[in-house]
Amino acid sequence: MGIIRHFIGAKSKYEQDIPYLYEARIKVLGDEYNSYMADTICALIEYLADHEFDSDEVEIFEIFKGEEKKLELNYCISGDGKWLSRSELCDSFKAHYPGHIYEGGCTFEDRQRDITKS
């Protein structure tokens, strides 16, 4: 099964009602930006926090099959603009992804936590 999963990827990436990728865009100059991508929102937010990116500089997009949708940052930051911890993100996204985040886990658990920069 491991070899098959390696080629087809995580089963949850084929779900129709949740994104299969997240992208953070951080403006550099004018219309130029650095892009950071992850399979999970928690991995992406953890990366942004660890690298001390200011939430005011970041736009986050949910990537669905063939389209992107800007994510409201209020799901990812506290009232004072600090990035939420992983457990806080789970609580924040329960209503946004109904049925996919539950006590003790989530649909996204089968995904990689790597970050890709472009």
C-alpha positions, 0 to 999 in steps of 0.5 A, spaced: 500 500 500 505 504 501 508 504 494 501 506 491 500 511 496 506 514 494 504 515 487 497 517 488 498 521 494 494 522 500 486 520 499 484 526 503 487 530 497 481 527 492 476 530 497 471 535 493 469 539 499 476 541 502 482 544 499 488 540 496 493 545 497 494 552 501 499 557 499 501 563 503 503 569 499 508 574 502 509 581 498 516 583 496 516 589 491 510 591 487 506 585 484 512 581 486 511 576 492 514 569 495 510 563 495 510 558 500 505 552 499 503 546 503 498 540 503 495 542 510 494 549 513 497 547 520 503 546 517 503 552 513 501 557 519 507 553 523 512 555 518 510 562 517 510 563 525 517 559 526 520 564 520 516 570 524 512 572 518 508 578 520 500 576 519 499 583 516 504 581 510 501 575 508 495 573 504 493 565 504 489 561 499 486 555 499 487 551 492 481 547 490 481 543 483 482 548 478 481 554 482 484 558 488 480 562 494 482 567 498 482 565 506 480 570 511 486 570 516 481 571 522 481 563 522 489 563 522 491 569 527 489 571 534 486 578 536 493 581 536 495 578 529 499 572 532 499 566 528 495 560 532 498 554 534 496 547 531 490 546 536 488 553 536 487 552 528 483 545 529 478 549 533 478 555 528 477 551 522 472 546 525 466 550 522 470 552 516 471 544 514 465 541 517 466 534 518 473 534 517 476 536 524 473 532 529 475 530 537 482 526 536 484 528 529 482 530 522 481 528 515 488 532 513 492 527 517 494 523 511 498 529 508 505 531 508 507 537 512 513 539 507 513 546 505 515 548 498 517 555 496 517 558 489 
